[in-house]
Amino acid sequence: MERALSRRLLGRRTASRELLAFLDERLPRLEKPSSPAAWKRRAARARAAVLDLFLRGHPAGILEEQPRVEQRGVIDAGPGYRIRKLRYEGYPGLWVPALLYEPTNLSGKAPAVLNPNGHHAGGKAMDYKQARCINLARRGMLALNTEFIGMGELRSDSDHMRISLLDFCGVAGVGVFYLLMKRGLDVLLAHRHADPSRVAMTGLSGGGWQTAVLSALDERVTVPVPVAGHSPVWQRCRCAADMGDLEQCPADLCTAADYDVLTAMFAPRPTLLIYNREDDCCFQTRRTRLSVFRPARAVFESLGAGGDIELHDNVDPGTHNYESDNRGQLYRFLNKHWGLDTPDDDLPYEEELLPESELSVGLPADNATLYSLAQDHLRRIRRGRGKARPAAPVTRRRLERVLHLGRYEAEGAVDRRASRGALALSDGALRVGPWSVPVTVLEPGGRAKGTEIVVNDGGRRGSAALARQALEERRRVLAVDLFGAGENACAFQFHMLLASAGERSLGIMTGQLLAVADWASRHYPGDLYLRAGGRTSPVLCLLAAALQPRRFAGIVTAGLIDSLDRLVEWPSSYAADAPLLCFGLLQEIDLPDLVRLSAPVPLADSSRGPLR
């Protein structure tokens, strides 16, 4: 039996080809607009749609609120500038430390540059970032150096995938990131000497991503200079190095605008895109020239601003960097578009670099984190559970919506392979909508007492014990590899990319299971049962039974948790539980609700006993 369950039924690349084809259909590429007016309308719609996505579940009016700011001291750093320490409340309860590099002899209005961090543990104290801010200040510009979640003084949030816990609660985790960067811009422009007509934003890696997102959505940024921080999701699908963290591919983003569209939304503002030829992290120039620069340039050209977008291909050192060559490109570009006359190379700064300890701003002892925010929302959800529940049909429709439930038909047949004593073996791959689903059928000797579909997080290969239990009860076994399991397994990042494309892995898996159940009912007589093991598969069976309780005669699980709340409380990691951490699922329903909706189907778990 173990050998039969381990038999490969798909070609080695079948699952990946089908997944990429599925994503390609849902990730359109930017096309040149038919007219400037058409583009402006599209950009306005996309800007509003992305902001709506980012603000899902957040308090009404939060975008317009001005941040609280606390001054935390001044460093007389070097000739011609000083460093003001400050912190601002980027999100309710979450304070962000920042350093304002301020020229000492300001009069009138001065250019202002927002400098977000990337993925370096030193955060705002990184030497390359200090060098840039020192140089900008010594050129007469205001330079605000902000901390990035998970870096520097915000290191307690080092796992950016924790925003999945907020998503799970129906609150867009990416919105926290967005509000932190947006309020950094608010702080910078509140300076009495800041010139609102000359506002640049620039950063490396995660700082480049922040630059791309805020510049697309907030037109107060008049000169975007992102460095090695973004590329379209449609391109990332085929390059593991470019997939990034969850905030970079948030749920449903590409239903509003992929990053080629967001980059084009910089137009007609002067834009410098910097990428590195041999980048050892992500977003090498050879890929982004085709996926980002050329599509965006076509839009700039259609608006008569083709000369205002440039691409710099860094070759010195060519790795993931914002070193002297890339900084020189920034100074040159600002000189060109702001009519400045400053050197293209770094001014001396080495003697003015300060250690991280001297640049520390300090944060409240109870400063919020992504995890604490998720816990807050979990408490709100729990308080709301005492309210009257809607009727079962309404709940099922809402559940289908939150799952983005896949609606498929299963077609195909299984071929008899062998008999082993009283056990008959058959297998094949069913066609379930756009997917191939491997199925192994195990027939007990004599007349089967119904059919049992067996699913397991480890796929068919790991289902031998579950199948044996079903056979002992003299049931026919259909062991299947649904999406994300067995031969259809994929890296957790693909669950993220699917969500960004507007799909939900859990909805795909549930739809596949219901389609296989329909196929089994048509091909085999008798009752239909479900048996599942792991973390995700038992929940999957409960979802199927909650949506179609009349279809199933019983469910047996191994490892079913008692509540989805546990995924927040533990907390669960996105890499381990990506399908379950479906956007808005916990806000909509919990496992006891699924138990009620699946009535009267008998339920039992091997570690918890009868559940009904």
Secondary structure, 3 states (H helix, E strand, C coil): CHHHHHCCCCCCCHHHHHHHHHHHHHCCCCCCCCCHHHHHHHHHHHHHHHHHHHCCCCCCCCCCCCCCEEEEEEEEEECCEEEEEEEEEEECCEEEEEEEEEECCCCCCEEEEEECCCCCCCHHHCHHHHHHHHHHHHCCCEEEEECCCCCHHHHHHCCHHHHHHHHHCCCCHHHHHHHHHHHHHHHHHCCCCEEEEEEEEEEECHHHHHHHHHHHHCCCCCEEEEECCCCCHHHHCCCHHHCCCHHHCCCCHHHHCCHHHHHHCCCCCCEEEEEECCCCCCCEHHHHHHHHHHHHHHHHHHCCCHHHEEEEEECCCCCCCCCHHHHHHHHHHHHHHHCCCCCCCCCCCHHHCCCHHHHCCCCCCCCCCHHHHHHHHHHHHHHHCCCCCCCHHHHHHHHHHHHCCCCCCEECCCEEEEEECCEEEEEEEEEECCEEEEEEEEECCCCCCCEEEEEECCCHHHCHHHHHHHHHCCCEEEEECCCCCHHHCCCHHHHHHHHHCCCCHHHHHHHHHHHHHHHHHHHCCCCEEEEEECCHHHHHHHHHHHHCHHHCCEEEEECCCCCCHHHHHCCCCHHHHCCCCCCCHHHHCCHHHHHHHCCCCCEEECCCEECC
